Amino acid sequence: MSTLAAAPAATPPAPARARIRGAGWGVWLAFGLIAAFLLAFLIVPIGLVIYTAFVDESNRLTLGHFANFFGQTVFVESFLICRCVALPSVAVATLIAVPLAYLTVRFEFRGALLIQTLGVLPLIMPPFVGAVAMQLIFGRNGSVNLLLNDWFGFTVPIMDGLIGVTFVESIHYFPFILLNLVASMRNIDGAMEESALNLGAGGWRLFRRVIFPLAMPGYLAGATLVFVKVFDDLGTPLVMGVTNMLAPQAYLRITSVGIDDPQGYVISVIMIAFSILALGLAARVMKGRDYSTLQKGGNSLQRRRLSGWESVLAYGWIILVLLITLAPHFGILLMSFAKVWSFSVLPDAYTLEHYATVFTDARGMMANTLLYCLLAAGLDVVIGTAIAYLILRTNLPGRRWLDYMASAALAIPGLVLAIGYLRLFKGVNLPFTDTPVVSTWVLIMLAYAVRRLPYALRSCMAALQQVHVSLEEAAQSLGATRMSTIRRVMVPLMMGGMLAGFVTSFITAAVELSATILLASAQSQAPMSYGIYLYMQSIAGRGPGAALAVLAVVVVAVGTYLSHRFVERSRATVVTARV
């Protein structure tokens, strides 16, 4: 019998999530302010959208609006097409992400970390920008089809209609599956793999029967995000001229018919329902199943070497995937320097005029982006930290509802939230002024903050869970007040997670278009994402739009890199301190 097995059971330590009792007025005030914020800028606007979809002109409950929706061919067609785009997008994203994750985690690969990093790059570019670039590369008269026609005499209509939308969405959102699947596969206990090998399972059977089922939580999390994001996306269909989808139809109804048009609200309710359904189905699939993969003292999957022909096939597949997924970045970079790029494999001439135009005409958009995103990300971190503290460190009744309300924003498309704001604040002026609330940039910033709050909240929750409650108790036993303990002990120890939440909120808000396109009432209020969309509406404006997109990608990439550096440094500091 081993020493560990013979040792008596030790008294379990005090849990890190022990509650600090005796909540003062400050804790109750924080609870009230956060609850009021979530009610005012999330629950009430969305509730008003749902209410409007179910009442008639006399405010009586009715299902007539839904009957009218399913009675019109264009709406039914949009409803069916959305499913026909979202599900294939998940399938194509799966075909890209699963082999990439398995090869880089399961086998000894030179540059595995670089490959995984490059695989995430599509997320830092707005999908509608990537759509324009991919039309230049993969379109009917794009670079690839021109070469295919010259060499082999045929073309591939991969960017036509719904096929093109599916292709763009898959390329842009597959990193959600890749990131979650890599994390899940790394947590699989190597002993399970060894047992399967000893029982004769190997190769495809090992992957199908053991590895992939154990990594299912990560896959479902990623696939659900892909489905919801495709349903939410407005810019890509509009840029590609596809309007027979739910999000474009809702946008067109609200902008053309008016804010009182009930069909816009019906479409919004359907979009919310499908997002909730996707999240619910993913949770139901995992409910009641044991996905525990790492036993006490267990090791992760053992990497093995690739044989000669396996290495050729693996690297060939990875290079092909990266060339396709990174094509939008190369395309938008070339477009930003292209003076003429039409019916040719590469631009016919190059210029710096597009960047000069952007720095002259779009400096306000850059400043607006920094202002809105910095304020939104800062607000998300403050609220996320406060909610995490209330949940993990207090016994306040109803504290869990703050988490539920904040997380509900995941299922709310940006377009729907914007419609709710326009409905709620219609006819409302700023206090002591005649300025309508809907004409201010504040709603844009608030929409960014509400939409990204779940990401910041999860980062702050994870950071606080790693701060043992004994540190706070020690500080308070030495005479520190609750606020002083939070400011001088908890916040410094949580800084890595808080920064990660801040950067995630910032970079995702910087490419937001669905909410912005309705809430930006004047060009002077437009952020970079809306400016890019305006430029891309004309052939002459695509060069400056590409230049603005390159600048946006650079800002996001630099922010992401700096955040990773800071987080890793913070982790190293914490580890050193513990040692």
Order of alpha helices (4+ residues) and beta strands (2+ residues): alpha-alpha-alpha-alpha-alpha-alpha-alpha-alpha-alpha-alpha-alpha-alpha-alpha-alpha-alpha-alpha-alpha-beta-beta-alpha-alpha-alpha-alpha-alpha-alpha-alpha-alpha-alpha-alpha-alpha
